[in-house]
Amino acid sequence: MTPPTAEDVRDEPVLRAVEITKVYGGTHALKGVSLDIAPGRVTVLFGENGAGKSTLMKILSAVEPPTTGLIELDGSVVRFGSARDAADRGISIIHQELSLCANLSIEDNLFLGRERTRRGLVDSGVQRDLALKVLRRLDGTIDPATPVGELRLGQQQLVEIARALLQNARVLIMDEPTSALSTPEVEVLFKVIRDLTAQRVAVVYISHHLEEALDIADDVAVLRDGSMVATARAEDVDLAWVVRTMVGREQEGLFPSRGTYTGAVALEAVELSVADPASPDRLAVDQVSFSVRAGETVGIFGLMGSGRTELLECLAGRIPAASGTARLHGRPVTGPVRGRIRAGLALVPEDRQRDGLVQTMTVGQNLSLAALTGFVRRLVVDRREERSGIDSMIADVTVKTSGPDAPIGSLSGGNQQKVVIGKMLMTGPRVLLLDEPSRGVDVGAKADVFALMAQQAEHGLAVLFTTSEAEEALHVPDRLLVLVRGRLVADLRAGEVTRDRLMSLADGADTTEKASDE
């Protein structure tokens, strides 16, 4: 008998799912799924929203039990009593939606439920030292005493990762860990992941950023409609294979064809400056000027800290301008959000969970919320007319739901995003602002969102959106603006820039491109 090689030993699974089935009511979320997780390797799990990725990860980490099937740890069948039990055995999970307490400090969040004590009291000194150490490992410069509510979304994600690292995980499950991270932060995370795998930690990684995930992958697995349809070594596949296996079509079909526009200027910013909400003494947006025409789709590309979100929030009235002017169809636009919505300016925010949806409401209630005054007849909401508008919008934005009365939480991330877009479209906007509209949605839902944006532009809306994804910036807009540390460094027509040039501009390394606003 041939003795096992080093390769064989390395690939012996530390965690294994065997014929896992999960049934919710009459719906099969997982259908006989098997997956091997090897120590010292990164296993990337691909699949559209609703494919079963998060359900499988919840079962592996004992957040939920399987309906049938087995979980093996180090070759032995295990039945964890709880997620805490699984964590104590070395299986940690970072969930897609953040689970931090905004009113507590970073340090308190890191040790919540796992406080370090001495003689029955919390040992703050030990906790602070450990917090500093793990944050330094993530290349963080954040003070552990800072309240989490004061952090940017990307910084909050790093805190989630730090909390998992403190548990000394043998298996680390990351569900969309980079969804809110800037390019430098992603690079830091990847370095941490490689450090962990060098110590034989097994990493399971879920991401809708396909190219990024392939960069870090050792092994790949693809779920479709609750079934495991393919597994492979990362070096044996490419992006086209991943897309084809996930959705059954080529990547080129994911981006809409660009339209032509002849409309007048709908939105204009003239030397607009915005103070940084976190540091009012500095500018998040610095004397930016540009315009967007009716029927045109304009993208704003920039890394985290570029000011792209602050720019859109200022235009929408969520934060004030420090100086400069915004004009809507030639008229200065001022005042609060509600007045700007009435004037025809609507914003789809970046954080749909916090700012775009009311989790206790139904799909229909969320859709009509911003447009309720339009259904008022004789001081009373006409529920029949409201329901008709809701039904039409569900069809228009292709929300996959059992009906308007379904809880919003029952929808996938992509369908929730469609609801947020539909909610703002029900206000009848002439200018549609979208902040990272594809964040946290799968590749199929991204295609639907981009197609919806293109459709609105064809109907005469001016569409302005932000993105930190280079492929989106290159393929979706008619025109592309590039922001670096609050300043507009380039205004480019579609097809005028390569990916390498775009990243060079966004990093601030290339300053030769002059903005040429039309």
Buried (B, 14 or more C-beta within 10 A) or exposed (E): EEEEEEEEEEBEBBBBBBEBBBBEEEEBBBBBBBBBBBBBBBBBBBBBBBBBBBBBBBBBBBBBEBBEBBBBBBEEEBEBEEBEEBBEBBBBBBBBEBEBEEEBBBBBBBBEEEBBEEEEEEBBEBBBEBBBEBBEBBBBEBEBEBBBEBBBBBBBBBBBBBBBBBBEBBBBBBBBBBBBBBBBBBEBBBEBBEEBBEEEBBBBBBBBBBEBBBEBBBBBBBBBBBBBBBBBEBEEBEEEBBBBBBBEEEBEEBBBEBEEBEBEBBBBBBEBBBBBBEEEEEBBBBBBBBBBBBBBBBBBBBBBBBBBBBBBBBBBBBBEBBEBBBBBBEEEBEEEBEEBBEBBBBBBBBBBBEBBBEEEBBBBBBBBBBBEEBBEEEEEBBEEBBBEBBBEBBEBBEBBBEEBEBBBEEBBBBBBBBBBBBBBBBBEBBBBBBBBBBBBBBBBBBBBBBBBBBBBBBEEBBBBBBBBBBBBBBBBBBBBBBBBBBBBBBBBEBEBBEEEBBBBBBEBEBEEBEBEBE
